[in-house]
């Protein structure tokens, strides 16, 4: 079918597509969970927001399962090393995620403000903390992780949870959280009426503004204050100043990604009060630009090492065999389009505005 190097690049691109799909779909329902206790002032308004994401939140998790499964199958060494390095934040994120399905299902079981308020904050915890940890993990990839490989190609990890918190990774966590706040609020304006929209617009503006400032600051830090690593022609890894921006010199067309991210964030802010559809479209553009910027800057590295540069894991030294990637490519060529089509069909069939009247008329069948 293809040679190994071509397959490795194809699977890098496909995994990027899967993470973009995850951020676009699961991103808005996570963003809604983050703003739930703040944007909605009454129980009815909170039920409206919860039921905006109710038909899709579990289906949106499919993209996360696909993306993680693809990393496991296509990059087994990278998967094992990354999960060892980020074991504690990933486990914390998993435990926090437990609150989301429990909150959706148990919130309405008892008609008591304290009971429902507890689960509202549970949904917030299950949305905000995993999002922040995701940004924290991505930020640390640019810092480099303390690991080396032994003679059997096993990772020797020497990281701690506290060491993952540094100015760049914290800023990355803030960016990721504010990005999904903007995305969740902009999607909600498409599905709710004017009474709730006025409150949601504030969160679109706040999220887009914080994300824009964070995005620019991270770019400046990578340019002026941080070293990055590059892969030389002889496959030797070298550390150079602003090395993470090297790909923009080698592949000038890649500059479209950060520009798209910046324009998307700016347009989401500008269109938030004028056009909900354009605001949501701009939010999608910002997410696509941000994910391509992050992955494109790192390419071909996936998990860089800070203590043994030559042991840094790339899409080339951490991938599966030619046979495995070929079989997976045939499977992906069939199943990924099917999932895209089915997801689009679900959104089309379950689309519509949610109002307070609709919530009260269907009081016992909705969350």
N, C-alpha and C positions, 0 to 999 in steps of 0.2 A: 504493500500500500504506500507507505512513506518510509524514509530512513529515520533512524532514531532521533536525530537532532530536530528534524521537522516535526515529528510527533511530540517531542518535548515542548516545543514552542506552541504547537496547537493546543496542548493540554494546559499550558500556562494561560493562553487566551481564553479557553473554555472555562477554566476555574474563575478567571476574572469576570466572565459573563454571569456565572452562577452567583458570585458574590454581589454583583450589581443587581441581579434579579432579587436576591435576598434583601438588599438594602432598600430597593424600591418598594417591595411589597411588605415584608415584615417590618421595614423601617417606619411606615406610616402608622401601623397599629402599635408599635413600640412607642412612637412619638405621642400618640394619643394617650397611652398609659402614663407617660411622664407628666403630661399637662392635666390629666384627669382631676386631681384634687384642687387645681388652681383655676382652670379655665371655666369649669362648671360650678355654679354657685348653689344650685338646688339639686335635690335627688333626681328630679325628672331630667334636668340637663345632663347629669352624669350618666343616667341610663341611656340618653340619646347618644352620647359619645361612645359608651360601651357597645351599644347595638350598631353603631357605624362599623365597628371592626368585627362584630360577632360572627357574621357569615364566613369570614375569611381568615381570622387570625391563626387557626390551626393549620389550614391549608398553606398559608404563607410560610410555615415552618418547613415545608417540603424543600424550599430552596436552601435552607441552612443544612438540612440533612444531606441534600445532594452535594452541596459545596464541601462539607466536611468529609463525606464519603469519597468524593473525587480526590481530595487531598490524600486520604488514606490509601486509595488504590493507585493513584498516579505518582505520588511522592511519599512512599512509606517511611523512608529515613527522615524526611522533613517532618512528617506527621508525628513520629515517635519523639523526635528531638524537641519540637515545639511544644508538645503536650507535657513533656518533662519540665521544660523551662517555665512554662506558664501554668503549671499544675494548680497552684493555689488560687489565682484569680479565675481560672476556668471553673474550678469546683465551686467557688463562691458565686460565680455567675449562674451556674447550674442550679444551685440551691435557691438563689433569688428567683429564678425563672419558675420555680414551683408555685410561687404566689399567684402567677397569672391565671392558669386554668382554675385553680382553687378560688381565686377572687371572682372570676366570671361566673362560676357555677354556684358558689355559696353565698355571694353577696345578697341575692334576693330571697334567700330562704327565710330570713327573719325580718319583719318590718320594724326595725329599730335603728335610729340614726347612729348609735354607737357601733352596732354590728356592721352596718353598711360603711360607716366611716373607716372602720378598721380594715375592711377589705379594699376600700378605695386606696388607702395608703399601702396595702399589700401589693396591689397592682402597680402602684408607683414604684415600689422597691423592685418588683420583678421586671420593670421596664428600664428604670434609670440606671441601676447598678450594672447590669450586663452591658448596657450601651457604653457606659463610662469605661468598663474594663476592656471592652473591645478596642476603644480608642487608645487606652493605656498600652495594650499589647502591640498595636500597630506602631505607636510611637517608639517603643523599645526596639523595634526592628531597625530603626535608623540609628539608635545608640549602639547597637550590637549587644549580643548576649554572651555571658561567660561560660562557654563550653568548648570542649575539644574532642576529637575523635581518637579512639585507641586503634591498635593494629587490626582489630576485628570490625572496625567502622561502627563502634558503639559510642554513643555520646556520653561524655563525662561532664555532668552539669554541676555548676557551683553557684547557683543564683538563690536569692532570697526574695520573699514577697516585698519587703521594704525597699530593696534595691531597685525594684521596678518603678518606683515613684521618683521621677526627676522632672525638671521644668518642661522639657520637650514632651515627655509622655503624658504629663498632666494636661498640658495644653492640647495635645492630641485627643485626650479624653473629653475635654471641654468642647472641642470642635465637633467630635462625633455626637455628643449629647445634644448640642444646640442644633446641629444639622437635622437630627431626627425630630426635635421639637418643631422646627420649621416645617418638615415634611408631614408630620402628623396633623399639625394645625391646618396646613394648606389643603390636605385631603379632606379633613372634616368640614371645611367651608363648602365643599362641593356637595355634601350629603346632609347639611343642616340648614335651618332657616335663619332669617336675618337676626333674630333675637340673640342667638348663640354666636352667630358669625362675628358680631362686633367684638366679642371677647376673644375669639380665636385670632382675629386679625392682629391683636397686640402680640400674641405669641409667635405669629409668622414674622413680624417685624423684629421682635427681640431675638428669636432664634437665628434669623438670617444675618442680623447685624453682628451678633457674637461669633457666629460661624465665619463670617467674612473677616473680622478682625483676627480671629485665631488662625485662619488659613494664611493670611498675609504674614503674621508673626512667625508661623512655622517656616514659611518660605525664606524669610529673612534670617532665621536661625540656621537653616541648612546652608545658606549662602555665605554668611559672615562668621558664624561662631562654631560650626561643627565640621568635623572631618567625615568623609565618606569613603567607601572602598570601591575600587574599580577592578575589572578583570582585564589584564593585559593580553596582548596577542599571543604570548607564550603560555596562557592560562595561569599566570601568576597573579595573586591578589595583592593589591597595593592600597595603602591608605593615603588619601590626598585631601587637601582642603576643598570643601564644597563638592566632594566626590559624588554625592547623591544627585547632583545636577549635571553630571557628565553626559548622561543619556540625551539631554536636550541639545548638546553640541553634536553628538554622533547622529542623532535622529531628530533634526529640527522640527519635523511635523508633529512631534510629541507635545510641542508647546500648546497645541490646541486644547489639551486636557486641563491644565491649570487656568487657562483663559476661560474655558467653558465653565469651570467651577466658580470662578469669580463673577462672571456675567450672570450665571444662574442665581447665585446668592443675591446679587444686586437687583436683578429683575424680580425675584420673589418679594423682596422688600418693597419695590416700587409698585408692583401690581397687586399687593396684598389687599388693598381696600378697593381696587378698581375692577379687577377681573379674577375671580377665584380659579378659573380654568387656567389662565396664563400664569398665575402664581404657582399652581401645582405643577404645571409644565416646567416652569423655571426651577422649581425644587428638584424635579427629576433630572434636569440638565446638570444642576449643581452636584447631585449625588454621583451621576455618571462621570462627570469631570473629576471629582474628588477621588473616586476609586481608581480610575485610570492614572491619575497623577501619582497616587501612592504606589501602585504596582509598577508603573512605568519608570518611576525614579529608582526603585529597587532592582529592576531587571538587570541581569539574570538572577540576582540574589533573592532568596526567600527568607533564610534565617542566617544573618551574618554573625560571625563570632568576634567578640571583642578581645579575646586573649590568644587566639590562634587563627590569624586571618586566612591561612591556607585551608583551614577546616570549615570555613564558611560554606553553608549549603546553598546550592544554586539549583535551577531547574534541570541542569545537566548532570550534576553528580549526586542528586538525591531522588532521581526518578526511577520508575519501574523499567522492566525490559521492553524491548521492541515488541515482542509478542503480546505482552500484557497491555501495552498502550494501544496496539492495533485492535485487539478484541474489544477493549473499552471504547475505542473510537466508533466501531460499528454499533455498539449498544447505545452510545450517546447520540449518534446520528438519528436513531429511531425514537428513543424515549424523551430526549430533551424537547424536540418540537411538539411531541404529543402533550407534554406537561404545559408548555407555553400555550397551546391551543385550548386545552381544558381550563387552564387558569383564566384565560381571556373570556371563555364562554361563561364561567361562573360569575365573573364580575358583571358581564352583560346581563345575565339573568337576574341577579340580585341587586341591581342598581336601583336607586331611588332616594328621594328625600325622606329624612326622618324628622318628624315633628312631635311636639308634646302631645297633640291629639292622638297621633298614631300609637304612641307609647301607652297612653291610657286606654285606648280601645283594645289593645292587645296585651293587657297588663300581665296575664298569666302565661303567655307564650314567649315573651321576650325576657332578656336578662334584666 
